[in-house]
Amino acid sequence: PGIIPPFLALTVRKTEQQKNHIAVRAIIISGIILISFTILGDLVLDWLKISLAAFSIAGGLLLFRAAFN
């Protein structure tokens, strides 16, 4: 839901068919990224030698910084 206003602002001069094409393309690309990280995420973290706990802590720190700002 948070991406709807930027999408509408960026596609204000597009036709409905163009908007639909952009939306479908974005859904497909984000789906591919989500599925690939779901399948390969553990392998990437192992390859980078990052534990899941360290990743969680880093994510929490990023959320804290965003909330603090």
C-alpha positions in Angstrom: 0.0 0.0 0.0 2.8 2.4 0.7 4.0 2.2 -2.9 0.7 3.3 -4.4 1.2 7.1 -4.1 4.7 7.1 -5.7 3.4 4.8 -8.5 0.5 7.1 -9.2 2.8 10.2 -9.2 5.3 8.6 -11.5 2.7 7.3 -14.0 0.4 10.4 -14.0 1.0 10.9 -17.8 0.7 7.3 -18.8 -2.3 5.6 -20.3 -4.2 2.9 -18.4 -2.6 0.2 -20.6 0.9 1.5 -19.9 0.1 1.7 -16.1 -1.0 -1.9 -16.2 2.1 -3.0 -18.1 4.3 -1.2 -15.6 2.5 -2.7 -12.6 2.6 -6.3 -14.0 6.3 -5.9 -14.9 7.0 -4.7 -11.3 5.1 -7.5 -9.8 7.0 -10.1 -11.9 10.4 -8.6 -11.1 9.7 -8.3 -7.4 8.3 -11.9 -7.4 11.5 -13.2 -9.0 13.7 -11.3 -6.5 11.6 -12.6 -3.6 11.7 -16.2 -4.7 15.4 -16.1 -5.5 16.2 -14.7 -2.0 13.9 -17.3 -0.4 15.8 -20.1 -2.2 19.3 -18.6 -2.2 19.3 -16.4 0.9 20.9 -18.9 3.3 23.5 -19.7 0.7 24.4 -16.1 0.2 24.6 -15.5 4.0 26.8 -18.6 4.4 29.0 -17.5 1.6 29.4 -14.0 3.2 29.9 -15.7 6.6 27.0 -13.7 8.1 25.0 -15.4 10.8 21.2 -15.0 11.0 21.6 -13.4 14.4 24.0 -10.7 13.1 21.6 -10.1 10.1 18.7 -9.7 12.5 20.7 -7.2 14.7 21.7 -5.2 11.7 18.1 -5.1 10.5 17.0 -3.9 13.9 19.6 -1.2 14.0 18.5 0.0 10.5 14.9 0.1 11.7 15.9 2.0 14.9 17.8 4.6 12.8 14.8 5.0 10.5 12.5 5.4 13.4 14.8 7.8 15.2 15.0 10.1 12.2 
